[in-house]
């Protein structure tokens, strides 16, 4: 990253361009936020408009524990990045594993819920409008969690191989932005699906 300098009215001004990784990640987040906005609006538009049952209150149970797991993972990934910046690779690795574990627990909770809905309740994506919008919205979020977990696991492999050092802290911060985004999106999805939509 090179600073660009120029002289204006006798004063030397210097401009440091933003980190390309951060710009790319923020661009991705903006694009993904737009996609999620479309799905959330569709869910809200169609909620309560299914001609046949079941309705959300008939089949959905609020995943409080798994939500706590996912939201807690934002704290552990932040602490992991902080540890790496300070040069504590062991602490970074432990907190990174904790983040992966919490994210995997959330994904397990989603899988358990879907198994119950499909096999016990007979509620699928083609059951009614609610089924279509529910599985599309929650599934889209679940896909992003999977992508995040694969990315986190890749970093963990490099950590175990001894390739991650404190000078990589900026890259870890950029990756953590994606994970924070996934968590923030879940707050919106949780509120829309399990609180407002019921």
ChimeraX attribute file (.defattr): number of C-alpha atoms within 10 A of each C-alpha:
attribute: neighborCount
match mode: 1-to-1
recipient: residues
	/A:1	8
	/A:2	8
	/A:3	9
	/A:4	10
	/A:5	11
	/A:6	10
	/A:7	9
	/A:8	8
	/A:9	6
	/A:10	7
	/A:11	8
	/A:12	9
	/A:13	11
	/A:14	11
	/A:15	10
	/A:16	10
	/A:17	11
	/A:18	11
	/A:19	12
	/A:20	11
	/A:21	14
	/A:22	16
	/A:23	13
	/A:24	12
	/A:25	16
	/A:26	16
	/A:27	12
	/A:28	13
	/A:29	16
	/A:30	13
	/A:31	12
	/A:32	15
	/A:33	15
	/A:34	12
	/A:35	12
	/A:36	18
	/A:37	15
	/A:38	11
	/A:39	19
	/A:40	20
	/A:41	13
	/A:42	15
	/A:43	23
	/A:44	16
	/A:45	11
	/A:46	14
	/A:47	21
	/A:48	16
	/A:49	12
	/A:50	14
	/A:51	10
	/A:52	11
	/A:53	15
	/A:54	17
	/A:55	19
	/A:56	18
	/A:57	12
	/A:58	10
	/A:59	16
	/A:60	16
	/A:61	11
	/A:62	14
	/A:63	14
	/A:64	11
	/A:65	11
	/A:66	19
	/A:67	21
	/A:68	12
	/A:69	19
	/A:70	27
	/A:71	21
	/A:72	16
	/A:73	24
	/A:74	22
	/A:75	13
	/A:76	20
	/A:77	26
	/A:78	20
	/A:79	17
	/A:80	28
	/A:81	28
	/A:82	18
	/A:83	19
	/A:84	23
	/A:85	19
	/A:86	15
	/A:87	15
	/A:88	15
	/A:89	20
	/A:90	14
	/A:91	17
	/A:92	27
	/A:93	21
	/A:94	14
	/A:95	21
	/A:96	24
	/A:97	18
	/A:98	17
	/A:99	28
	/A:100	23
	/A:101	16
	/A:102	23
	/A:103	27
	/A:104	18
	/A:105	17
	/A:106	23
	/A:107	21
	/A:108	13
	/A:109	18
	/A:110	18
	/A:111	13
	/A:112	12
	/A:113	16
	/A:114	19
	/A:115	14
	/A:116	15
	/A:117	16
	/A:118	13
	/A:119	10
	/A:120	10
	/A:121	13
	/A:122	12
	/A:123	20
	/A:124	16
	/A:125	14
	/A:126	11
	/A:127	14
	/A:128	18
	/A:129	19
	/A:130	27
	/A:131	22
	/A:132	15
	/A:133	23
	/A:134	22
	/A:135	17
	/A:136	17
	/A:137	20
	/A:138	19
	/A:139	14
	/A:140	14
	/A:141	19
	/A:142	19
	/A:143	12
	/A:144	18
	/A:145	22
	/A:146	14
	/A:147	14
	/A:148	19
	/A:149	20
	/A:150	13
	/A:151	15
	/A:152	21
	/A:153	16
	/A:154	11
	/A:155	18
	/A:156	20
	/A:157	13
	/A:158	12
	/A:159	17
	/A:160	12
	/A:161	9
	/A:162	10
	/A:163	11
	/A:164	19
	/A:165	16
	/A:166	17
	/A:167	12
	/A:168	13
	/A:169	19
	/A:170	16
	/A:171	13
	/A:172	21
	/A:173	20
	/A:174	19
	/A:175	20
	/A:176	20
	/A:177	18
	/A:178	20
	/A:179	27
	/A:180	18
	/A:181	18
	/A:182	22
	/A:183	21
	/A:184	15
	/A:185	18
	/A:186	19
	/A:187	14
	/A:188	14
	/A:189	21
	/A:190	18
	/A:191	13
	/A:192	17
	/A:193	21
	/A:194	17
	/A:195	12
	/A:196	11
	/A:197	17
	/A:198	17
